[in-house]
Amino acid sequence: NETRARAWCGESEIRRWTEEPGAPGWQGAMNPGSLLGPWLVVAGVVLIVVGVLLWWGVPGWLGRLPGDLRIEGESTRIYLPITTMILLSAVLTIVVHLLRRFF
């Protein structure tokens, strides 16, 4: 097993996995859940706040911008919020860019 592991990872990775915690050269593995958990909580809170605001109808103009298409027939309704989606995409792109830059 150790020979296979050497072929896959190399000597330094084997050393890191086999040495005891606290020994010289031991690097340990970081728990990915320790960073993911807080971000999931923040994302959940943001989604709840946005959902409540949309439910209350706070941005009344959202979905009624020029360029949002509504086609209504006798038995069909087609709604294509093109302008709204472009606007939301631009805003979310800016927010994600700022978050990645500062965090």
Backbone bond lengths (Angstrom), bond angles and torsions (degrees), N, CA, C in turn:
res aa  C-N    CA-C-N  psi(-1)  N-CA   C-N-CA  omega(-1)  CA-C   N-CA-C  phi
1 N - - - 1.455 - - 1.522 111.63 -
2 E 1.335 115.66 -40.28 1.462 118.40 -178.14 1.525 111.15 -67.53
3 T 1.334 116.73 -33.71 1.462 119.83 178.05 1.524 110.69 -65.22
4 R 1.320 116.91 -43.19 1.463 120.49 176.49 1.520 111.09 -61.20
5 A 1.314 116.13 -42.73 1.460 119.67 -179.42 1.520 110.87 -63.41
6 R 1.334 117.42 -37.47 1.462 120.21 177.91 1.525 110.66 -63.80
7 A 1.318 116.16 -38.98 1.462 119.88 179.40 1.529 111.37 -66.10
8 W 1.305 116.64 -35.06 1.471 120.53 -178.53 1.513 112.23 -79.03
9 C 1.336 117.88 -44.12 1.462 120.61 -167.64 1.515 115.15 -111.52
10 G 1.301 117.63 -34.25 1.443 119.34 -173.71 1.519 111.07 103.70
11 E 1.323 115.50 164.81 1.462 122.24 -174.56 1.526 113.33 -63.36
12 S 1.329 117.20 -41.18 1.468 118.70 -175.42 1.524 111.87 -66.52
13 E 1.327 117.47 -35.46 1.465 119.74 178.50 1.527 110.72 -68.25
14 I 1.328 116.98 -40.14 1.465 120.65 178.60 1.515 109.77 -61.20
15 R 1.328 116.68 -45.21 1.453 121.03 179.83 1.520 110.43 -59.78
16 R 1.328 116.26 -42.18 1.459 119.52 -177.97 1.521 111.00 -64.38
17 W 1.330 117.93 -37.17 1.455 120.80 -177.72 1.514 113.10 -77.92
18 T 1.332 117.83 -28.45 1.455 119.70 -172.22 1.517 113.70 -95.40
19 E 1.315 118.91 -19.48 1.459 119.34 -178.13 1.523 110.59 -75.87
20 E 1.284 114.69 153.41 1.456 121.03 -179.32 1.528 111.00 -72.56
21 P 1.338 117.56 148.09 1.465 119.69 175.57 1.521 110.62 -58.75
22 G 1.296 116.23 134.88 1.452 121.69 179.05 1.514 113.51 91.03
23 A 1.336 117.56 -13.32 1.465 119.93 179.23 1.521 109.39 -72.01
24 P 1.332 118.06 155.05 1.463 120.04 178.66 1.528 110.58 -58.10
25 G 1.296 116.24 131.67 1.454 121.22 179.26 1.518 114.07 90.50
26 W 1.334 117.69 -8.71 1.459 119.76 -179.78 1.513 109.10 -74.51
27 Q 1.329 116.65 126.49 1.459 120.44 -177.27 1.512 111.81 -104.01
28 G 1.302 118.14 -26.85 1.453 121.06 179.21 1.514 112.27 71.42
29 A 1.293 115.99 160.63 1.463 120.67 179.27 1.518 108.70 -105.85
30 M 1.323 115.66 137.03 1.455 119.85 178.44 1.520 108.84 -83.07
31 N 1.292 117.32 138.96 1.449 122.42 179.29 1.519 108.95 -77.82
32 P 1.359 119.31 114.36 1.461 119.62 -178.15 1.522 112.49 -64.34
33 G 1.321 118.30 -25.24 1.459 121.20 178.98 1.516 112.79 -68.23
34 S 1.321 116.94 -21.71 1.456 119.25 -179.22 1.523 111.49 -69.49
35 L 1.321 118.82 -24.40 1.459 121.71 176.79 1.519 111.92 -97.59
36 L 1.305 117.49 -30.58 1.453 121.34 -175.51 1.524 112.33 -74.99
37 G 1.310 117.57 -35.60 1.460 121.68 -176.45 1.523 114.56 -56.34
38 P 1.328 118.95 -54.10 1.472 119.52 179.58 1.526 113.12 -60.97
39 W 1.337 116.86 -36.13 1.468 118.91 178.84 1.526 111.15 -66.64
40 L 1.323 117.42 -37.65 1.462 120.05 177.47 1.524 111.56 -65.90
41 V 1.320 117.10 -38.06 1.459 120.48 177.31 1.528 110.35 -64.26
42 V 1.324 117.42 -45.64 1.467 121.06 178.85 1.527 110.27 -61.88
43 A 1.333 117.35 -44.29 1.464 120.78 179.46 1.527 110.81 -62.15
44 G 1.318 117.37 -39.89 1.463 120.85 178.08 1.511 112.41 -64.25
45 V 1.328 117.00 -43.62 1.469 120.53 179.07 1.525 110.64 -63.97
46 V 1.332 116.59 -41.97 1.467 119.95 179.17 1.527 110.33 -62.98
47 L 1.332 117.22 -43.01 1.462 120.25 178.32 1.525 112.19 -62.90
48 I 1.305 117.36 -39.38 1.467 120.56 178.08 1.523 110.52 -64.44
49 V 1.330 117.16 -45.77 1.470 120.62 -179.36 1.527 110.42 -62.85
50 V 1.321 117.53 -45.51 1.464 120.72 179.40 1.525 110.20 -63.67
51 G 1.323 117.24 -41.97 1.467 120.86 178.64 1.510 112.79 -61.25
52 V 1.327 117.52 -43.31 1.471 121.03 178.74 1.522 110.71 -65.78
53 L 1.329 117.32 -41.86 1.467 120.22 178.07 1.533 111.58 -62.28
54 L 1.310 116.93 -42.01 1.464 119.94 178.11 1.528 111.38 -68.13
55 W 1.309 116.71 -35.92 1.468 121.28 179.21 1.525 110.43 -64.89
56 W 1.320 116.70 -39.61 1.459 121.05 178.51 1.530 112.08 -75.98
57 G 1.314 116.49 -12.12 1.460 120.03 179.00 1.518 113.56 78.34
58 V 1.330 117.19 29.26 1.466 120.72 -177.80 1.528 112.18 -58.30
59 P 1.351 119.75 -54.63 1.467 116.93 177.21 1.528 109.74 -86.15
60 G 1.331 117.26 84.70 1.451 121.96 -177.13 1.512 113.58 -63.91
61 W 1.313 117.91 -24.16 1.455 122.44 -179.92 1.515 112.79 -79.81
62 L 1.340 116.88 -16.77 1.457 120.42 -176.55 1.528 109.64 -67.77
63 G 1.311 115.86 120.16 1.455 120.81 -177.79 1.515 113.24 96.83
64 R 1.318 116.95 -4.48 1.463 121.36 179.42 1.530 111.24 -123.22
65 L 1.306 116.27 27.30 1.465 120.79 -179.68 1.524 110.20 -78.65
66 P 1.334 116.65 156.62 1.470 118.43 173.22 1.533 109.01 -62.24
67 G 1.284 117.32 130.26 1.452 121.90 -176.72 1.511 112.76 106.12
68 D 1.327 118.07 -13.15 1.458 121.46 172.32 1.524 107.24 -81.43
69 L 1.305 115.94 122.67 1.462 120.24 -173.99 1.524 111.53 -94.56
70 R 1.323 115.22 133.21 1.467 122.24 173.04 1.516 107.81 -126.22
71 I 1.286 115.63 121.66 1.457 121.25 177.91 1.525 106.90 -121.47
72 E 1.307 115.99 118.66 1.462 120.56 -178.44 1.521 109.90 -122.11
73 G 1.312 115.31 127.78 1.454 121.83 175.16 1.514 109.08 -112.86
74 E 1.312 116.02 -165.79 1.465 119.71 -179.71 1.529 111.28 -67.20
75 S 1.319 116.57 -41.54 1.457 119.07 -176.59 1.537 113.16 -124.66
76 T 1.311 117.05 5.16 1.468 119.50 -179.03 1.519 111.11 -131.60
77 R 1.306 114.47 151.31 1.463 122.39 173.53 1.520 107.74 -134.63
78 I 1.300 115.65 128.24 1.463 121.10 176.96 1.520 107.53 -122.35
79 Y 1.305 115.90 128.83 1.455 121.71 -177.83 1.522 108.35 -127.14
80 L 1.319 117.97 120.35 1.463 123.51 179.43 1.530 109.28 -123.34
81 P 1.327 117.50 95.77 1.470 120.88 -177.59 1.537 112.36 -81.30
82 I 1.312 116.53 66.51 1.472 121.37 -173.67 1.530 111.39 -63.64
83 T 1.317 117.41 -51.81 1.466 120.82 -177.56 1.530 111.22 -64.81
84 T 1.319 116.63 -39.98 1.462 120.16 179.14 1.527 110.65 -62.51
85 M 1.324 117.68 -41.84 1.457 120.76 179.99 1.531 111.29 -67.20
86 I 1.318 118.36 -38.00 1.466 120.90 177.26 1.532 109.81 -64.61
87 L 1.335 116.71 -43.30 1.468 121.21 178.98 1.529 110.82 -63.53
88 L 1.327 117.85 -46.95 1.464 120.66 179.25 1.530 111.45 -63.93
89 S 1.308 117.26 -37.96 1.460 120.73 177.87 1.523 111.22 -62.68
90 A 1.336 116.74 -43.43 1.468 120.30 179.19 1.527 111.10 -64.54
91 V 1.327 116.91 -43.97 1.471 120.69 -179.23 1.529 110.22 -64.66
92 L 1.328 117.86 -45.77 1.462 120.22 -179.97 1.528 111.98 -66.47
93 T 1.325 117.55 -34.30 1.462 120.41 176.47 1.522 110.81 -62.95
94 I 1.318 116.92 -43.09 1.470 121.17 178.96 1.524 110.39 -65.37
95 V 1.322 117.67 -43.45 1.470 121.38 -179.37 1.525 110.33 -63.03
96 V 1.327 117.57 -46.55 1.464 120.42 -179.69 1.526 110.66 -64.56
97 H 1.327 117.33 -39.80 1.460 120.28 178.20 1.532 111.04 -61.79
98 L 1.325 116.95 -43.44 1.466 120.05 178.83 1.521 111.63 -66.15
99 L 1.332 117.54 -40.74 1.466 120.57 178.29 1.525 110.87 -62.92
100 R 1.332 117.65 -42.69 1.470 119.93 179.97 1.515 110.97 -68.47
101 R 1.313 117.52 -31.28 1.468 120.45 -178.17 1.534 111.62 -72.20
102 F 1.337 117.09 -39.96 1.459 120.41 -175.15 1.522 113.62 -95.80
103 F 1.313 118.78 -14.28 1.457 120.58 179.52 1.481 107.32 -122.22
